[in-house]
Each structure stands twice: as structure tokens, then as C-alpha cells.
Amino acid sequence: MDEIEIPQYFICPISLQIMKDPVTAVSGITYDRDSIEQWLSSGKNTMCPVSKQPLPADSYITPNHTLRRLIQAWCTTKGVDRIPTPKSPLTKTHILKLLRDLRVPQLQLNSLKKLESLASEKESNRRDMVETGVGKAMVSLIVRCFREVQADSILEVSLNVLHRLRIPNDEVKLLLIEYYDFMDSIMWVLGQEMDNPVTVKTNAVLVLKNFIQAASKNLLERIKPDFFEGLIRVLRDRISQQATKAILHVLLEACPWGRNRVKIIEAGAVPDLIELELTLPEKRISELNLSVLDYLCSCADGRAQLLDHAAGIAVVSKRMLRVSPAANESVVHILASIAKFSATNEVLNEMLRVGAVAKLCMALQAECGGTVKEKARWVLRLHSNVWSNSPCIGVYLLTRDPR
């Protein structure tokens, strides 16, 4: 098709591809359905891309059947693969029928699989599913599986549908109140032996992350210790990168509230987070991991666990200047906590030996943020009487910065 000149009015102004399902917006401009629906659903674009007229997210779009038939006829004439006639757009009536079918045991799994297929297709389907209450129906099914100790296909498909939906935070808060044992349900899933553990448990952790991020302060303060113990077990298993990232998000959301830091430390998180960092994970995972460690090292027991690990100080300091500015901030905060509250001679000498002090000096010379340089300078001055006389580091590194 690259060698054939395509009429300009067959081209979608957004995707710049030949339109498969042309629709006309209220501004009078025609687009491919998927492109304009994605544009509107992003929530950031409130204007028609071509005319710049206001185009609210709930704008009505009209199928342009005449243009579609012209495109199909042109494809046939030019020997190009014919654009198939698009399926009728999903209606909320159809979704409501599938939800009614969920109540019939013989139709339940088939209805769920249809919902799963719709959720995987496009954003407009997912938006309509949220508005018709599919999220609540999935939460109800997952809780029921937990209460009946039933880990089967119903549970697997329900989790897959739920993790694809973007349920508004206000609705999530209400669901967590109505289904008070939903979090217990997810932790139960994470502890089950099942045929497809990677997919099911990854979806469960992704759902947990979305719900935790919307949870109330009161709920976050009341998280039980066994919740964190279960999360750390899954983190240790490294079932997938997605799951690892989601677990770190959950820990990061929980850390500021109540006694959660202590609970996470008592669950044995620090050694596992250090082991994770030793694998040199991708940038975002490393940022999250170091942020969680930063929180945990604000507690005496967290620092003690980090110092008890043979690679604790070494792996943290090694990541300085190698990941991102956000990681630099976490590393320098961790080293500052150790230098201020846990600075025995043995610890100070280890910081020299593994290169932590050298990294702090390098931070003064590198293009780091002001807070990183300020904190690094403070740590170096705190113990300069020990480090300046050491053969492990050049004195010029401690004195080069004139400030």
C-alpha cells in the first residue's frame, strides 16, 4: 500500500493511517474511531485535533458509513486488502445483559469471558464497563471465591477483568467499605497454589496496587502484619517484573502510615530488598526499591537489618549516580541515616572500604540536585575526622568543594 497514493480524506488526522471505522465528531471532522476515542479518553485533550473546537470526553461521534463504503470500494479497486466492516459499537445494554448472566451459574463463566474479551479490546469498552458496574461485580466474585475457598477459572478471569479497569478512586473507597475483606481476598490469592500462578498472581498484585493507592488513611493505618509477610513472600519469588514493581508501589504507599514501617521490617523486607537491588533491576524498580529502603532505614531496626547484610552498604552506595536523580536522593538519605544514627567505627570503616564515602564525594562534583549535594556534604563533614586520614580516599575529594 506504500506505493499506492491514498486519497487524503481516507486518512485519519490523528493516526495518519487509512481509516477502518470512520466516525465524525461534533466538530464535523472525521477520524478513525479508535484514534478519536483514545484521544478523548485520555482526559488531557479537550479540543478537536484539527478544528481546535471544544470536544468534551463525552462528545457524541457518528459513524460515517458513506466514507467507510468508499474506502472499502477503493481498496477493492486497487487490489488492496479490503477494510472489514466494523462490529457494532458496544452498548451499555449489552454489558448489563452480561452482568445479569453472571447471576446464572450455567452462564457465569461464559459471560465473564465475554467481559474479559471486551475489556481487552479498547479503552471505550473499559470506560463503559466501569460506568455500568462491572468493577463491583468483579470484586464481588473475587470475595465470593475467597469466602468459599474456590480458586478456579472464575477467580482467574475476574482478576483479569478487574485489573484492566480504571475504577475511580471514590468508587474504590466505597468498594473497600462494602467488601471489607477484599484485601484479605487478594492476599489469599497470592498464597494459593494454582495452574497459572504468574498471570493470576501478577493480576492480583496489580489490582492490589490500584486499590491501595485509592485507599483511605484509616485503612492504610490498620493493615495487618500478615499482609506485609505475604507481599514479601511474593516479592521473594520474583514471579514477574510487573508484580515486583506493583509490590514496591504497595509498600511505598503503606510506609508513611501508622506502624507500617515497623511491620514491613518485621516481615523481613530489608534483606529481600537488598537482594533485589543486587540483581541490578530496571530503572523504575530500582527507584521504587531504594525509596522503600529509605523509609525503612529511618527506623533503627531497618538500619540494623541493612547493616547486618554483607552487601547492604555496598549495594546502596553502588547505585549512587548510576540510576536516576530520584535514586540519588534515596541513596544519600539512607547513607545519612546510617552516618547519623549507626556510625560505629566498624560502620564508618565499611563505608570507606565499599566506596560509599567516595560516592558521596563524587556527588559533590557531579550534576546532582542541590538537596543531594547538601546532604552528601553534611555526611562528609559529620565524620571528616575519621575519613580524611584514611588511605582509602584521596584527601582532595573531601576538600575540593569550596563550600
C-alpha positions in Angstrom: 0.0 0.0 0.0 3.0 2.3 0.4 3.3 2.5 -3.4 -0.3 3.5 -3.9 -1.4 7.0 -3.4 -4.2 7.1 -0.8 -6.8 9.8 -1.1 -6.2 12.3 1.7 -9.8 12.1 3.1 -9.3 8.4 3.7 -6.5 9.2 6.2 -7.2 9.7 9.9 -5.8 13.1 11.0 -4.6 11.5 14.3 -3.1 8.2 13.3 -2.2 9.2 9.7 -3.4 5.7 8.7 -6.2 4.7 6.4 -9.4 4.7 8.4 -11.0 1.3 9.3 -14.1 2.7 11.1 -14.5 6.4 10.2 -16.7 8.5 12.6 -17.5 12.1 12.6 -17.1 14.3 15.7 -19.4 17.1 16.7 -16.8 19.5 15.2 -17.6 18.0 11.8 -14.1 16.4 11.4 -13.9 12.6 10.6 -11.5 10.4 12.4 -10.9 6.6 12.9 -13.0 5.5 15.8 -10.1 4.0 17.9 -8.0 7.1 17.4 -10.6 9.7 18.4 -11.9 7.6 21.3 -8.4 7.2 22.7 -7.8 11.0 22.2 -11.0 11.8 24.2 -10.5 9.1 26.9 -7.0 10.4 27.8 -8.7 13.3 29.7 -5.9 15.7 28.6 -7.3 16.6 25.2 -10.4 18.8 25.2 -10.2 20.2 21.7 -10.7 18.7 18.3 -7.2 18.0 16.9 -8.0 19.6 13.6 -10.5 22.4 14.2 -9.4 23.2 17.8 -13.1 23.4 18.8 -14.1 22.2 22.3 -14.6 18.5 22.3 -15.6 17.1 25.7 -14.8 13.5 26.6 -18.5 12.5 26.4 -18.9 14.0 22.9 -21.1 12.1 20.6 -19.5 10.6 17.5 -21.4 9.5 14.4 -20.4 6.5 12.2 -19.6 7.8 8.7 -20.9 4.8 6.7 -20.7 6.5 3.3 -16.9 7.2 3.8 -16.4 3.6 5.0 -18.0 2.2 1.9 -16.0 4.5 -0.3 -12.8 3.3 1.4 -13.9 -0.4 1.0 -14.7 0.1 -2.7 -11.3 1.9 -3.2 -9.5 -1.0 -1.6 -11.2 -3.5 -3.9 -10.4 -1.4 -7.0 -6.8 -1.0 -6.1 -6.3 -4.7 -5.1 -5.6 -3.7 -1.5 -6.9 -5.9 1.4 -10.4 -4.8 1.9 -11.1 -3.0 5.2 -13.6 -5.2 7.0 -17.0 -3.8 8.1 -16.5 -2.9 11.8 -18.5 -4.6 14.5 -21.3 -2.6 16.0 -20.1 -0.4 18.9 -20.5 -1.9 22.4 -23.6 -0.6 24.2 -24.2 -0.4 27.9 -27.4 -2.5 27.4 -25.1 -5.4 26.2 -22.9 -5.0 29.2 -25.8 -5.0 31.6 -27.1 -8.2 30.0 -23.7 -9.9 30.6 -23.9 -8.7 34.2 -27.3 -10.3 34.6 -26.0 -13.5 33.1 -23.3 -13.6 35.9 -26.0 -14.4 38.3 -26.9 -17.7 36.4 -24.4 -20.4 37.4 -24.5 -22.1 34.0 -23.8 -18.8 32.1 -21.4 -17.3 34.6 -18.0 -18.3 33.1 -19.1 -17.7 29.5 -20.3 -14.2 30.5 -17.1 -13.5 32.3 -15.0 -14.5 29.3 -17.1 -12.1 27.1 -16.4 -9.3 29.6 -12.7 -10.2 29.5 -12.7 -10.0 25.7 -14.4 -6.6 25.8 -12.0 -5.3 28.4 -9.0 -6.3 26.3 -10.2 -4.6 23.2 -10.2 -0.8 23.8 -10.5 2.0 26.3 -14.1 3.0 25.4 -15.2 -0.6 26.3 -13.4 -0.4 29.6 -15.0 3.0 30.3 -18.5 1.8 29.6 -17.8 -1.3 31.8 -16.8 0.8 34.7 -19.9 3.0 34.3 -22.2 0.0 34.3 -20.8 -1.5 37.5 -18.5 -4.3 36.1 -15.8 -3.4 38.7 -18.2 -4.0 41.6 -19.3 -7.3 40.1 -15.7 -8.5 39.7 -14.9 -7.5 43.3 -18.0 -9.4 44.5 -16.9 -12.5 42.6 -13.4 -12.4 43.9 -14.6 -12.1 47.5 -17.0 -14.9 47.0 -14.3 -17.2 45.7 -12.3 -16.3 48.9 -15.2 -17.0 51.2 -15.9 -20.3 49.5 -12.2 -21.2 49.1 -12.7 -21.6 45.4 -9.6 -20.9 43.3 -10.8 -21.7 39.8 -11.4 -20.1 36.4 -14.0 -17.7 37.8 -11.3 -16.2 40.0 -8.7 -16.0 37.3 -11.0 -14.3 34.8 -12.5 -11.9 37.4 -9.0 -10.7 38.4 -8.0 -10.2 34.7 -11.1 -8.1 34.0 -10.7 -6.1 37.2 -7.0 -5.2 36.7 -7.9 -3.8 33.2 -10.5 -1.4 34.5 -9.7 2.1 35.8 -12.1 2.4 38.6 -12.3 6.0 40.0 -10.8 6.4 43.5 -14.1 7.4 45.1 -15.7 4.2 43.9 -12.7 2.1 45.1 -13.1 3.6 48.6 -16.8 2.6 48.6 -16.0 -0.9 47.4 -13.4 -1.3 50.2 -16.0 -0.4 52.7 -18.7 -2.6 51.3 -16.3 -5.6 50.7 -14.3 -5.2 53.9 -12.5 -8.5 53.3 -11.4 -7.7 49.7 -7.8 -7.1 50.7 -7.8 -10.4 52.6 -9.2 -12.0 49.4 -6.2 -10.7 47.3 -3.7 -11.9 49.9 -5.4 -15.3 49.9 -5.0 -15.4 46.1 -1.3 -14.7 46.5 -0.9 -17.6 48.8 -2.6 -20.2 46.6 -1.0 -22.9 44.6 -2.6 -22.8 41.1 -2.1 -23.9 37.5 -1.3 -20.4 36.1 0.4 -18.6 39.1 2.4 -16.0 37.1 -0.7 -14.5 35.3 -3.1 -14.8 38.3 -0.8 -13.5 40.9 0.5 -10.7 38.8 -3.0 -9.6 38.1 -3.8 -9.9 41.8 -0.9 -7.7 42.8 -1.7 -5.1 40.1 -5.3 -4.9 41.4 -3.9 -4.6 45.0 -1.7 -1.7 43.9 -4.6 0.2 42.3 -6.8 -0.3 45.4 -4.1 0.6 47.9 -3.4 3.8 46.0 -7.0 4.8 46.4 -7.5 3.5 50.0 -8.2 5.8 52.9 -5.7 6.8 55.5 -7.7 4.9 58.1 -7.5 1.7 56.1 -3.8 2.1 55.5 -3.1 2.6 59.2 -4.9 -0.7 60.0 -3.0 -3.1 57.7 -2.2 -6.3 59.5 1.4 -7.7 59.7 0.5 -10.9 57.8 -0.4 -8.6 54.8 3.2 -7.5 54.5 4.5 -11.0 55.2 2.5 -12.3 52.2 3.7 -9.5 50.0 7.4 -10.1 50.9 7.0 -13.8 50.1 5.7 -12.9 46.6 8.5 -10.3 46.2 11.0 -13.1 47.0 9.5 -15.4 44.4 10.1 -12.7 41.6 7.1 -14.0 39.6 7.3 -11.1 37.1 8.7 -7.6 36.7 5.1 -6.2 36.7 4.4 -7.9 40.1 7.7 -6.8 41.6 7.0 -3.2 40.6 3.5 -3.3 41.9 4.6 -4.8 45.3 7.1 -2.0 45.7 4.4 0.6 44.9 2.2 -1.0 47.6 5.0 -0.9 50.2 5.8 2.7 49.3 2.1 3.7 49.7 1.9 2.0 53.1 5.2 3.2 54.6 4.1 6.6 55.7 1.1 5.4 57.8 0.9 4.1 61.3 3.3 1.5 62.3 3.6 0.1 58.8 7.4 0.7 58.5 7.9 -1.5 61.6 5.5 -4.2 60.3 7.4 -4.2 57.0 10.7 -4.5 58.7 9.4 -7.3 61.0 8.3 -9.1 57.8 11.9 -9.3 56.8 11.7 -6.9 53.9 15.1 -5.2 54.1 17.3 -8.3 53.2 14.9 -9.1 50.3 15.0 -5.5 49.0 18.9 -5.6 49.1 18.9 -8.9 47.3 16.6 -7.4 44.7 18.9 -4.5 44.2 21.8 -6.9 43.7 20.1 -8.1 40.6 20.6 -4.6 39.0 16.9 -4.2 38.2 15.4 -1.8 35.7 15.5 1.9 36.5 11.9 2.2 37.8 12.2 -0.8 40.0 15.5 0.4 41.4 13.9 3.8 42.2 11.0 2.3 44.0 13.2 -0.2 45.8 15.6 2.5 47.1 12.7 4.7 48.1 11.2 1.9 50.3 14.7 1.2 51.8 15.0 4.9 52.6 11.7 4.8 54.6 12.8 1.6 56.4 16.2 3.0 57.3 14.5 5.8 59.2 13.9 3.1 61.8 16.6 1.6 64.0 15.6 -2.0 63.2 15.6 -1.2 59.4 19.2 0.2 59.6 20.3 -2.8 61.7 18.9 -5.2 59.0 20.7 -3.3 56.3 24.0 -3.3 58.2 23.6 -7.0 59.0 23.5 -7.8 55.3 27.0 -8.3 53.9 26.2 -6.3 50.8 23.9 -3.7 52.4 26.0 -0.5 52.4 27.9 -1.6 49.2 24.8 -2.2 47.0 23.1 1.0 48.1 26.2 3.2 47.6 26.9 1.5 44.3 23.6 2.7 42.9 24.5 6.4 43.5 25.0 8.2 40.2 24.0 5.1 38.2 20.2 5.1 38.2 18.5 8.5 38.3 18.2 11.7 40.3 15.4 10.2 42.4 17.6 7.2 43.2 20.4 9.5 44.2 18.1 11.2 46.7 17.1 7.9 48.3 20.8 6.7 48.5 22.1 9.8 50.1 19.2 9.8 52.7 20.0 6.2 53.5 23.7 6.9 54.0 22.9 10.0 56.0 20.6 7.9 58.4 23.4 5.4 58.8 26.0 8.1 59.4 23.9 9.9 61.9 22.4 7.1 64.0 24.5 4.0 63.4 28.0 5.4 63.0 30.2 2.9 64.9 33.9 2.7 63.9 33.2 -0.6 62.1 30.4 1.0 60.1 32.4 4.1 59.2 35.3 1.9 58.0 32.9 -0.2 55.9 31.6 3.0 54.3 35.2 3.8 53.3 36.0 0.2 52.2 33.0 -0.3 49.9 33.2 3.1 48.3 30.3 4.9 50.0 32.4 7.8 51.1 34.0 8.1 47.6 30.5 8.2 46.1 29.4 11.0 48.4 32.5 13.0 47.3 31.7 12.3 43.7 28.1 13.6 44.2 29.7 17.0 45.1 31.4 17.1 41.8 28.6 15.6 39.7 25.5 17.3 38.3 23.3 16.3 41.2 20.3 18.2 42.7 21.0 20.7 45.4 19.5 18.6 48.1 21.7 15.7 47.2 24.8 17.8 47.3 23.8 19.4 50.6 23.1 16.1 52.3 26.3 14.5 50.9 28.3 17.5 52.2 26.7 17.2 55.6 27.5 13.5 55.9 31.1 14.0 54.8 31.6 16.8 57.4 30.0 14.7 60.1 32.8 12.2 60.1 35.6 14.0 58.3 37.9 13.5 61.2 37.8 9.7 60.5 37.6 9.7 56.7 40.2 12.5 55.9 43.0 10.4 57.4 42.2 7.2 55.6 44.4 5.9 52.7 41.2 4.6 51.1 40.2 8.0 49.8 42.1 11.0 48.4 42.0 14.0 50.8 41.3 16.3 47.8 37.9 14.7 47.4 37.0 15.9 50.9 38.4 19.4 50.4 37.9 20.2 46.7 34.4 21.6 47.1 34.9 25.2 48.3 31.6 25.4 50.1 
